[in-house]
Amino acid sequence: MIEVMVNGNESRKYAGKVKLEEIVGDLYPEGKVLESVTINGREIPLSDLSNVFVEDGENVNIKFISLNEGITNIAKSALEFIEWLESQEMDDEHIFKDLSKISSGFEIMENAIFSIQSTGRKIESEEDSKNRDKIFEEINSFTALENKEKVREKIKEAAEVYKKIFSRILEGGSANG
């Protein structure tokens, strides 16, 4: 049997070989978000749920949290990334070494903002949104090797806008106050 625990409580048992995605789907509570899944104590990336099968003898632990907890976790992760970004060397020798990581981080934060706002929560002002759009348009228009100073400046500006948005979330506010 496959033993499944949800938020620390025994939930259900399955037999045979079952797709992990089906188990999670069966047990998904309304109004919650999936935080983590482990099989026999090993964390499974949430992006892999559809590719993983569970078999007899394995133990699955699933953790669901409230939407607000999920949003708070996203905001904390975003601010940790910004903290990392602010600690990086931004001189000519180092700026482009981490540029793909910085771009990926910004993309993840953009997706997070979109996802959070799709829940009906307004987390950024129209001004923040316009500032972000303008900054990224400017970054994309630079010839990186010729405009390193401008790229550094715009990365710092983008980090400040994100810091403002995600700090506001942790403070429990909305874009209106």
Z-matrix of the N, CA and C atoms (Angstrom, degrees):
N
C 1 1.462
C 2 1.537 1 109.99
N 3 1.304 2 113.95 1 149.88
C 4 1.464 3 121.03 2 173.60
C 5 1.527 4 105.61 3 -98.91
N 6 1.310 5 116.21 4 119.74
C 7 1.462 6 120.68 5 -179.88
C 8 1.527 7 108.76 6 -95.63
N 9 1.340 8 115.83 7 128.28
C 10 1.461 9 120.72 8 -177.40
C 11 1.528 10 109.37 9 -119.06
N 12 1.325 11 114.41 10 127.65
C 13 1.464 12 121.68 11 175.91
C 14 1.530 13 107.42 12 -111.72
N 15 1.334 14 115.84 13 136.50
C 16 1.458 15 121.09 14 176.16
C 17 1.520 16 107.36 15 -119.63
N 18 1.320 17 115.19 16 120.37
C 19 1.470 18 122.34 17 -178.84
C 20 1.533 19 111.66 18 49.87
N 21 1.337 20 115.38 19 40.87
C 22 1.462 21 121.52 20 175.19
C 23 1.518 22 115.15 21 86.25
N 24 1.312 23 118.59 22 -4.15
C 25 1.459 24 121.61 23 -179.55
C 26 1.525 25 110.19 24 -110.14
N 27 1.340 26 115.20 25 137.60
C 28 1.458 27 118.39 26 177.46
C 29 1.519 28 108.03 27 -61.72
N 30 1.322 29 115.34 28 131.34
C 31 1.444 30 118.99 29 -173.20
C 32 1.519 31 112.66 30 -114.44
N 33 1.312 32 115.53 31 -52.43
C 34 1.440 33 118.01 32 -170.69
C 35 1.518 34 109.14 33 -163.12
N 36 1.312 35 115.65 34 159.37
C 37 1.457 36 120.89 35 175.76
C 38 1.516 37 108.34 36 -122.62
N 39 1.299 38 114.76 37 143.11
C 40 1.456 39 121.65 38 178.74
C 41 1.522 40 107.61 39 -122.96
N 42 1.316 41 116.35 40 156.26
C 43 1.460 42 120.99 41 178.96
C 44 1.520 43 109.82 42 -119.96
N 45 1.333 44 114.82 43 148.27
C 46 1.463 45 120.48 44 175.71
C 47 1.510 46 112.51 45 84.87
N 48 1.325 47 114.86 46 -142.91
C 49 1.463 48 122.53 47 -179.43
C 50 1.522 49 107.53 48 -115.16
N 51 1.345 50 115.83 49 120.62
C 52 1.470 51 120.89 50 -173.92
C 53 1.524 52 108.70 51 -129.30
N 54 1.319 53 115.55 52 141.24
C 55 1.460 54 120.86 53 175.93
C 56 1.535 55 108.41 54 -69.84
N 57 1.317 56 116.98 55 130.97
C 58 1.462 57 122.05 56 -178.64
C 59 1.525 58 111.43 57 -57.25
N 60 1.298 59 116.53 58 -38.33
C 61 1.460 60 122.24 59 179.05
C 62 1.538 61 111.19 60 -57.93
N 63 1.328 62 117.53 61 -37.44
C 64 1.465 63 121.28 62 179.18
C 65 1.524 64 111.05 63 -68.65
N 66 1.315 65 116.80 64 -40.93
C 67 1.466 66 120.64 65 179.11
C 68 1.524 67 109.62 66 -62.12
N 69 1.325 68 116.29 67 -48.80
C 70 1.469 69 120.40 68 -179.95
C 71 1.519 70 109.85 69 -60.83
N 72 1.329 71 116.91 70 -43.91
C 73 1.468 72 121.12 71 179.40
C 74 1.517 73 112.98 72 -60.80
N 75 1.339 74 116.77 73 -40.24
C 76 1.470 75 121.51 74 178.79
C 77 1.524 76 111.79 75 -61.71
N 78 1.312 77 116.25 76 -35.35
C 79 1.463 78 120.89 77 -170.45
C 80 1.530 79 114.39 78 -103.88
N 81 1.320 80 117.36 79 2.34
C 82 1.466 81 121.43 80 -174.87
C 83 1.529 82 111.13 81 -66.54
N 84 1.322 83 117.65 82 114.56
C 85 1.472 84 119.43 83 179.63
C 86 1.535 85 111.94 84 -80.14
N 87 1.297 86 115.63 85 145.44
C 88 1.452 87 120.81 86 179.38
C 89 1.526 88 110.01 87 -63.80
N 90 1.320 89 116.01 88 140.20
C 91 1.454 90 120.98 89 176.59
C 92 1.524 91 114.36 90 78.80
N 93 1.303 92 117.65 91 9.79
C 94 1.467 93 121.05 92 -179.50
C 95 1.525 94 109.28 93 -118.68
N 96 1.322 95 115.15 94 165.10
C 97 1.461 96 121.19 95 174.16
C 98 1.519 97 108.44 96 -125.31
N 99 1.300 98 114.85 97 149.81
C 100 1.461 99 121.08 98 -179.39
C 101 1.518 100 109.20 99 -78.12
N 102 1.330 101 116.02 100 124.15
C 103 1.465 102 119.59 101 178.92
C 104 1.520 103 111.76 102 -98.40
N 105 1.342 104 116.76 103 -45.15
C 106 1.462 105 118.28 104 -176.98
C 107 1.519 106 111.19 105 -158.31
N 108 1.343 107 113.91 106 157.36
C 109 1.454 108 121.99 107 175.32
C 110 1.525 109 106.90 108 -139.53
N 111 1.341 110 115.27 109 132.01
C 112 1.457 111 119.21 110 174.12
C 113 1.524 112 108.48 111 -126.62
N 114 1.323 113 115.00 112 148.95
C 115 1.463 114 122.06 113 172.70
C 116 1.517 115 106.03 114 -121.92
N 117 1.321 116 115.10 115 119.24
C 118 1.470 117 121.17 116 -177.97
C 119 1.532 118 111.16 117 51.47
N 120 1.334 119 116.07 118 39.70
C 121 1.457 120 121.80 119 177.11
C 122 1.524 121 115.44 120 83.28
N 123 1.322 122 117.99 121 -3.62
C 124 1.466 123 121.75 122 -179.26
C 125 1.526 124 109.12 123 -98.04
N 126 1.341 125 115.25 124 122.82
C 127 1.469 126 121.81 125 -179.63
C 128 1.529 127 110.28 126 -65.26
N 129 1.322 128 116.03 127 133.13
C 130 1.457 129 122.34 128 178.24
C 131 1.528 130 107.94 129 -107.50
N 132 1.337 131 118.51 130 123.94
C 133 1.468 132 119.25 131 176.33
C 134 1.530 133 109.87 132 -57.87
N 135 1.307 134 117.01 133 133.87
C 136 1.460 135 120.85 134 -177.01
C 137 1.525 136 111.50 135 -60.24
N 138 1.316 137 116.92 136 -27.73
C 139 1.459 138 120.19 137 178.97
C 140 1.532 139 112.39 138 -70.40
N 141 1.340 140 117.45 139 -13.23
C 142 1.473 141 121.63 140 -178.26
C 143 1.522 142 114.09 141 -98.84
N 144 1.321 143 118.77 142 1.18
C 145 1.466 144 121.06 143 -174.21
C 146 1.522 145 113.11 144 -53.36
N 147 1.316 146 117.23 145 -38.26
C 148 1.466 147 119.62 146 -176.63
C 149 1.524 148 112.70 147 -75.71
N 150 1.315 149 117.80 148 -11.27
C 151 1.466 150 121.80 149 -177.52
C 152 1.526 151 113.69 150 -103.92
N 153 1.330 152 117.31 151 -3.97
C 154 1.462 153 120.95 152 -172.81
C 155 1.528 154 110.34 153 -107.53
N 156 1.324 155 114.98 154 134.73
C 157 1.460 156 121.32 155 174.56
C 158 1.523 157 108.71 156 -111.41
N 159 1.329 158 115.60 157 147.53
C 160 1.459 159 122.48 158 178.49
C 161 1.520 160 107.04 159 -117.06
N 162 1.339 161 115.72 160 142.49
C 163 1.462 162 120.14 161 -176.66
C 164 1.526 163 110.77 162 -125.53
N 165 1.340 164 114.78 163 167.47
C 166 1.470 165 121.09 164 177.78
C 167 1.528 166 110.31 165 -48.33
N 168 1.340 167 114.58 166 140.22
C 169 1.455 168 120.68 167 177.57
C 170 1.520 169 113.59 168 91.70
N 171 1.337 170 117.61 169 -7.97
C 172 1.462 171 119.52 170 -179.53
C 173 1.528 172 109.81 171 -96.60
N 174 1.330 173 113.98 172 151.68
C 175 1.464 174 121.52 173 178.65
C 176 1.521 175 109.18 174 -112.31
N 177 1.320 176 115.66 175 128.14
C 178 1.459 177 121.94 176 -179.43
C 179 1.525 178 108.25 177 -113.39
N 180 1.319 179 115.65 178 130.02
C 181 1.460 180 121.60 179 174.37
C 182 1.519 181 107.83 180 -117.16
N 183 1.316 182 114.89 181 124.77
C 184 1.459 183 121.37 182 -178.87
C 185 1.526 184 107.85 183 -119.31
N 186 1.342 185 115.18 184 134.86
C 187 1.463 186 118.72 185 177.87
C 188 1.523 187 109.33 186 -122.68
N 189 1.337 188 113.95 187 122.09
C 190 1.454 189 121.83 188 174.84
C 191 1.517 190 107.64 189 -108.68
N 192 1.324 191 116.26 190 144.82
C 193 1.464 192 121.08 191 177.16
C 194 1.527 193 108.43 192 -130.80
N 195 1.313 194 115.30 193 167.58
C 196 1.468 195 119.38 194 178.49
C 197 1.527 196 109.33 195 -69.53
N 198 1.312 197 114.99 196 159.18
C 199 1.457 198 120.54 197 178.03
C 200 1.529 199 110.43 198 -58.28
N 201 1.335 200 117.07 199 -41.88
C 202 1.469 201 120.07 200 179.68
C 203 1.528 202 111.96 201 -62.87
N 204 1.347 203 116.90 202 -40.46
C 205 1.465 204 119.73 203 176.39
C 206 1.526 205 110.40 204 -62.83
N 207 1.325 206 116.54 205 -40.86
C 208 1.459 207 120.80 206 178.76
C 209 1.522 208 111.71 207 -61.79
N 210 1.316 209 116.13 208 -44.46
C 211 1.467 210 121.18 209 179.22
C 212 1.529 211 109.82 210 -64.07
N 213 1.326 212 117.06 211 -41.65
C 214 1.466 213 120.99 212 177.81
C 215 1.523 214 110.52 213 -61.47
N 216 1.330 215 117.62 214 -43.03
C 217 1.467 216 121.16 215 179.00
C 218 1.529 217 111.18 216 -62.67
N 219 1.320 218 116.52 217 -40.53
C 220 1.465 219 120.84 218 177.81
C 221 1.530 220 109.61 219 -61.67
N 222 1.332 221 116.21 220 -45.99
C 223 1.467 222 120.20 221 -178.85
C 224 1.529 223 111.07 222 -62.23
N 225 1.339 224 116.65 223 -42.15
C 226 1.470 225 119.65 224 178.78
C 227 1.522 226 111.17 225 -62.79
N 228 1.320 227 117.03 226 -42.61
C 229 1.472 228 120.98 227 178.77
C 230 1.527 229 110.89 228 -63.65
N 231 1.326 230 116.63 229 -41.26
C 232 1.465 231 120.36 230 179.07
C 233 1.524 232 110.72 231 -62.55
N 234 1.326 233 116.60 232 -42.84
C 235 1.466 234 119.71 233 -179.86
C 236 1.529 235 111.53 234 -68.79
N 237 1.327 236 117.19 235 -32.98
C 238 1.478 237 120.15 236 174.64
C 239 1.530 238 109.99 237 -64.07
N 240 1.334 239 116.73 238 -41.29
C 241 1.464 240 120.38 239 177.58
C 242 1.526 241 109.95 240 -62.43
N 243 1.321 242 117.27 241 -44.84
C 244 1.467 243 120.74 242 -179.73
C 245 1.526 244 110.21 243 -62.15
N 246 1.319 245 116.57 244 -40.30
C 247 1.466 246 121.00 245 176.71
C 248 1.537 247 109.97 246 -60.08
N 249 1.338 248 116.31 247 -45.31
C 250 1.464 249 120.49 248 176.69
C 251 1.526 250 110.05 249 -58.98
N 252 1.335 251 116.37 250 -46.63
C 253 1.459 252 121.88 251 -178.33
C 254 1.527 253 110.94 252 -58.79
N 255 1.323 254 116.03 253 -44.68
C 256 1.463 255 120.23 254 -178.44
C 257 1.530 256 112.50 255 -67.00
N 258 1.326 257 117.06 256 -20.50
C 259 1.463 258 120.42 257 -179.52
C 260 1.537 259 112.57 258 -89.41
N 261 1.338 260 117.11 259 -5.10
C 262 1.462 261 120.51 260 -176.80
C 263 1.523 262 111.74 261 -80.57
N 264 1.335 263 114.52 262 148.99
C 265 1.460 264 120.77 263 172.97
C 266 1.519 265 107.38 264 -68.29
N 267 1.287 266 116.55 265 129.46
C 268 1.461 267 119.51 266 -179.87
C 269 1.529 268 110.65 267 -115.35
N 270 1.348 269 116.27 268 24.24
C 271 1.456 270 118.31 269 177.45
C 272 1.528 271 109.63 270 -77.76
N 273 1.334 272 116.36 271 173.32
C 274 1.468 273 121.04 272 -175.91
C 275 1.523 274 112.84 273 -56.17
N 276 1.312 275 116.24 274 -34.67
C 277 1.467 276 119.90 275 -176.79
C 278 1.526 277 112.29 276 -71.60
N 279 1.347 278 117.60 277 -32.17
C 280 1.458 279 121.17 278 -171.78
C 281 1.528 280 115.77 279 -106.19
N 282 1.322 281 118.02 280 -21.85
C 283 1.461 282 120.25 281 -169.93
C 284 1.527 283 112.95 282 -54.76
N 285 1.314 284 117.70 283 -43.23
C 286 1.451 285 119.21 284 -173.37
C 287 1.517 286 112.95 285 -89.27
N 288 1.333 287 117.06 286 -9.62
C 289 1.464 288 120.69 287 176.26
C 290 1.534 289 109.38 288 -62.85
N 291 1.319 290 117.23 289 -39.59
C 292 1.455 291 122.35 290 -176.93
C 293 1.529 292 113.42 291 -103.76
N 294 1.319 293 117.05 292 8.68
C 295 1.465 294 119.26 293 -174.45
C 296 1.524 295 112.83 294 -61.48
N 297 1.336 296 118.25 295 -38.04
C 298 1.473 297 118.26 296 -179.88
C 299 1.527 298 110.53 297 -68.61
N 300 1.331 299 117.68 298 -36.33
C 301 1.464 300 120.80 299 176.86
C 302 1.530 301 110.41 300 -66.47
N 303 1.314 302 116.26 301 -40.37
C 304 1.467 303 121.03 302 178.52
C 305 1.531 304 109.55 303 -63.64
N 306 1.336 305 116.27 304 -46.35
C 307 1.468 306 120.05 305 179.26
C 308 1.524 307 111.23 306 -60.86
N 309 1.330 308 116.65 307 -42.95
C 310 1.469 309 120.35 308 178.39
C 311 1.520 310 110.76 309 -62.21
N 312 1.326 311 116.75 310 -42.10
C 313 1.461 312 120.84 311 178.57
C 314 1.513 313 111.81 312 -61.67
N 315 1.326 314 116.45 313 -43.41
C 316 1.462 315 120.30 314 177.88
C 317 1.532 316 110.23 315 -63.51
N 318 1.324 317 116.62 316 -40.84
C 319 1.469 318 120.32 317 179.62
C 320 1.530 319 110.58 318 -63.41
N 321 1.324 320 117.05 319 -41.90
C 322 1.467 321 121.07 320 178.09
C 323 1.528 322 110.08 321 -62.92
N 324 1.333 323 116.73 322 -41.58
C 325 1.469 324 119.48 323 179.05
C 326 1.523 325 110.80 324 -66.19
N 327 1.331 326 117.65 325 -37.61
C 328 1.467 327 120.81 326 176.11
C 329 1.525 328 110.27 327 -60.57
N 330 1.324 329 116.48 328 -46.21
C 331 1.467 330 120.95 329 178.94
C 332 1.527 331 110.51 330 -62.75
N 333 1.328 332 116.65 331 -39.09
C 334 1.467 333 120.59 332 179.04
C 335 1.529 334 110.35 333 -63.48
N 336 1.318 335 116.86 334 -44.69
C 337 1.468 336 120.71 335 178.78
C 338 1.526 337 109.86 336 -60.13
N 339 1.334 338 116.38 337 -45.98
C 340 1.458 339 120.69 338 179.53
C 341 1.531 340 110.39 339 -60.96
N 342 1.328 341 117.16 340 -45.85
C 343 1.468 342 121.15 341 -178.77
C 344 1.522 343 111.46 342 -63.45
N 345 1.312 344 116.74 343 -44.38
C 346 1.469 345 120.64 344 -179.35
C 347 1.525 346 109.72 345 -64.16
N 348 1.307 347 117.01 346 -43.98
C 349 1.466 348 119.98 347 -179.25
C 350 1.519 349 111.69 348 -68.25
N 351 1.340 350 117.49 349 -25.87
C 352 1.465 351 119.79 350 178.20
C 353 1.524 352 111.59 351 -68.99
N 354 1.338 353 117.25 352 -14.51
C 355 1.466 354 121.05 353 175.72
C 356 1.521 355 111.17 354 -83.78
N 357 1.343 356 116.77 355 -1.67
C 358 1.455 357 121.06 356 179.84
C 359 1.516 358 113.07 357 95.76
N 360 1.302 359 116.94 358 1.34
C 361 1.463 360 121.10 359 -179.35
C 362 1.526 361 109.31 360 -90.83
N 363 1.320 362 116.81 361 124.32
C 364 1.465 363 121.23 362 179.36
C 365 1.523 364 108.03 363 -91.38
N 366 1.340 365 115.13 364 111.84
C 367 1.466 366 118.80 365 -173.98
C 368 1.520 367 113.82 366 -113.76
N 369 1.320 368 116.70 367 -5.86
C 370 1.454 369 118.14 368 177.48
C 371 1.513 370 109.55 369 -137.97
N 372 1.303 371 114.59 370 147.78
C 373 1.455 372 119.52 371 177.91
C 374 1.523 373 109.18 372 -78.97
N 375 1.292 374 115.57 373 165.34
C 376 1.464 375 120.36 374 176.72
C 377 1.531 376 109.21 375 -60.92
N 378 1.320 377 116.09 376 -36.49
C 379 1.475 378 121.03 377 178.65
C 380 1.530 379 110.97 378 -62.94
N 381 1.363 380 117.56 379 -44.55
C 382 1.474 381 120.92 380 177.66
C 383 1.524 382 110.21 381 -59.34
N 384 1.312 383 116.28 382 -44.47
C 385 1.457 384 121.35 383 -178.65
C 386 1.531 385 110.91 384 -62.25
N 387 1.319 386 116.36 385 -46.03
C 388 1.467 387 120.54 386 178.94
C 389 1.526 388 110.81 387 -64.33
N 390 1.333 389 117.00 388 -40.80
C 391 1.466 390 120.38 389 178.60
C 392 1.522 391 111.00 390 -60.55
N 393 1.334 392 116.63 391 -45.83
C 394 1.466 393 120.46 392 179.54
C 395 1.519 394 110.46 393 -60.77
N 396 1.323 395 116.45 394 -47.86
C 397 1.463 396 120.14 395 -179.53
C 398 1.526 397 111.08 396 -58.46
N 399 1.325 398 116.18 397 -44.44
C 400 1.471 399 121.20 398 -178.73
C 401 1.533 400 110.38 399 -65.00
N 402 1.317 401 117.42 400 -44.00
C 403 1.469 402 121.50 401 -179.46
C 404 1.525 403 110.34 402 -60.65
N 405 1.327 404 117.51 403 -46.94
C 406 1.464 405 119.72 404 -177.86
C 407 1.527 406 111.58 405 -69.29
N 408 1.315 407 116.67 406 -34.15
C 409 1.466 408 119.75 407 175.72
C 410 1.535 409 109.30 408 -62.62
N 411 1.329 410 116.07 409 -42.75
C 412 1.463 411 120.42 410 179.32
C 413 1.528 412 111.46 411 -66.65
N 414 1.332 413 117.36 412 -43.78
C 415 1.468 414 120.17 413 179.07
C 416 1.529 415 109.65 414 -59.74
N 417 1.317 416 117.08 415 -44.97
C 418 1.462 417 120.78 416 -178.07
C 419 1.522 418 113.11 417 -67.52
N 420 1.337 419 117.30 418 -22.82
C 421 1.461 420 119.56 419 -177.98
C 422 1.532 421 112.33 420 -87.59
N 423 1.318 422 118.43 421 -11.51
C 424 1.460 423 121.21 422 -179.58
C 425 1.514 424 111.38 423 -77.33
N 426 1.313 425 114.74 424 145.22
C 427 1.455 426 119.74 425 166.65
C 428 1.519 427 104.13 426 -87.20
N 429 1.322 428 115.51 427 106.64
C 430 1.460 429 121.17 428 -169.04
C 431 1.523 430 113.63 429 -50.45
N 432 1.295 431 118.56 430 -44.98
C 433 1.461 432 119.86 431 -175.44
C 434 1.522 433 112.68 432 -68.94
N 435 1.319 434 116.57 433 -24.05
C 436 1.459 435 119.78 434 -178.70
C 437 1.528 436 112.53 435 -95.31
N 438 1.302 437 117.14 436 -16.29
C 439 1.468 438 120.05 437 -173.29
C 440 1.527 439 112.20 438 -129.53
N 441 1.313 440 117.54 439 44.79
C 442 1.467 441 120.44 440 -177.64
C 443 1.526 442 111.58 441 -58.02
N 444 1.305 443 116.98 442 -39.68
C 445 1.468 444 120.07 443 -178.75
C 446 1.524 445 110.75 444 -63.51
N 447 1.334 446 117.19 445 -41.97
C 448 1.465 447 120.86 446 178.77
C 449 1.526 448 110.73 447 -65.81
N 450 1.352 449 117.08 448 -40.47
C 451 1.467 450 120.47 449 178.40
C 452 1.523 451 109.36 450 -61.13
N 453 1.324 452 117.31 451 -47.14
C 454 1.483 453 120.97 452 177.94
C 455 1.527 454 110.97 453 -56.85
N 456 1.317 455 115.11 454 -45.96
C 457 1.469 456 120.68 455 -178.74
C 458 1.534 457 110.92 456 -61.41
N 459 1.314 458 117.15 457 -44.06
C 460 1.466 459 120.90 458 -177.23
C 461 1.530 460 111.43 459 -72.24
N 462 1.317 461 117.56 460 -34.73
C 463 1.468 462 120.10 461 175.21
C 464 1.520 463 109.39 462 -61.62
N 465 1.319 464 116.90 463 -44.11
C 466 1.477 465 120.84 464 178.74
C 467 1.530 466 110.88 465 -63.86
N 468 1.333 467 116.57 466 -40.34
C 469 1.469 468 119.89 467 178.40
C 470 1.529 469 110.49 468 -63.61
N 471 1.333 470 116.79 469 -44.46
C 472 1.467 471 120.36 470 179.50
C 473 1.529 472 110.10 471 -62.13
N 474 1.321 473 117.13 472 -42.43
C 475 1.467 474 120.89 473 179.32
C 476 1.528 475 110.35 474 -60.16
N 477 1.315 476 117.28 475 -39.40
C 478 1.467 477 120.53 476 179.24
C 479 1.528 478 111.96 477 -65.17
N 480 1.338 479 116.44 478 -40.73
C 481 1.469 480 120.10 479 178.58
C 482 1.532 481 109.37 480 -64.01
N 483 1.340 482 116.72 481 -46.78
C 484 1.468 483 119.77 482 178.83
C 485 1.527 484 111.32 483 -62.49
N 486 1.314 485 116.79 484 -40.93
C 487 1.467 486 120.07 485 179.87
C 488 1.529 487 109.82 486 -59.59
N 489 1.314 488 116.46 487 -42.59
C 490 1.469 489 121.71 488 179.51
C 491 1.538 490 110.29 489 -61.64
N 492 1.331 491 116.51 490 -46.27
C 493 1.467 492 121.01 491 -177.53
C 494 1.525 493 110.76 492 -64.89
N 495 1.349 494 117.31 493 -51.22
C 496 1.459 495 120.43 494 -174.59
C 497 1.537 496 112.11 495 -74.70
N 498 1.327 497 118.27 496 -27.54
C 499 1.469 498 120.22 497 173.63
C 500 1.525 499 110.02 498 -67.41
N 501 1.322 500 115.75 499 -39.12
C 502 1.474 501 120.83 500 178.61
C 503 1.531 502 109.58 501 -60.68
N 504 1.326 503 117.13 502 -39.31
C 505 1.467 504 120.45 503 178.75
C 506 1.522 505 110.28 504 -61.47
N 507 1.334 506 116.42 505 -46.63
C 508 1.471 507 119.65 506 -178.45
C 509 1.529 508 111.62 507 -66.28
N 510 1.305 509 116.42 508 -27.52
C 511 1.466 510 119.91 509 178.41
C 512 1.525 511 111.18 510 -81.31
N 513 1.349 512 115.64 511 -4.69
C 514 1.462 513 120.09 512 177.02
C 515 1.505 514 114.39 513 83.08
N 516 1.315 515 116.35 514 12.50
C 517 1.453 516 119.27 515 -177.79
C 518 1.513 517 113.13 516 -95.58
N 519 1.305 518 113.80 517 175.63
C 520 1.460 519 120.64 518 174.62
C 521 1.519 520 106.81 519 -119.05
N 522 1.291 521 116.49 520 178.78
C 523 1.448 522 121.35 521 -178.93
C 524 1.533 523 111.39 522 -65.74
N 525 1.309 524 115.64 523 -17.98
C 526 1.463 525 119.43 524 -178.39
C 527 1.526 526 112.62 525 -93.28
N 528 1.339 527 116.70 526 -0.36
C 529 1.451 528 114.45 527 -179.88
C 530 1.455 529 113.33 528 152.22
